[in-house]
Amino acid sequence: MLSHPLWSSPVPHALGTEPQDIPTLTAYLPPSDKRNGASMLVLPGGGYGGLAPHEGQGYAEWFAAHGITAYVLQYRLGSHGYRHPVMLNDAARALRTVRAWARRDGLDPARIGIIGSSAGGHLASTLLTHFDAGLNTASDVIERESSRPDLGILCYPVISLGEFTHEGSKKNLLGENPPADLVRLLSNELQVTATTPPTFIWHTADDQAVPVENALLFASALRRSGVPFDLHVYEHGVHGLGLPTPGNIVPPWDVDLLFWLNQRRFL
């Protein structure tokens, strides 16, 4: 698979020129006879310190098998010295790029989804609540595109940076002792509005790494704002499960997601 840089050189706010300093998109294409016009931006988890392959390539291949063109984002990480808003800027640029590519490739620019797991779920929920319409006067045509996803999928996500946060993700994103107003701004359950896209959320009740309250808080905020959502809390399952594989017993979130995506006309 070929990886495409999000920006031509120089990359905004880059700390160097190594691979970890150059955010990229890698495309996973459905067979031509299965392509249904929808696209999905995939944000792997890893505590803002790494990127888990099974939540990146693994998801992308699964979406492609179901007719959805998928793109895995390699975003910049706290373990390499980056802090907010660099990660959000990478995700927003990636969403704009996927939308521009959809226009170029004959796909539907109004069916662009985002999926994130764990800390990738925090980044996805950040874009779901901190998007913009693009800049019509930008010389770069990609920057003219909206960064608003048309739907979101959050897998055992970090949502809050408060009581129920994952401390490692918070530290990698914001550094030591971040100001209270920044913590609140990126506690995404507090940032939901009526314009937040429809969202599918799943978590396990006995997740010991990222408390299930994260999913519950975000779903409750969506409910209060009148945003359509699908929430699945399964009784058992360790953090970071990903998709079912041989020998990996996982709740049937993939089946539930396919049902929801069909309802949302993404299949």
Order of alpha helices (4+ residues) and beta strands (2+ residues): beta-beta-beta-alpha-beta-alpha-beta-alpha-beta-alpha-alpha-beta-alpha-beta-alpha
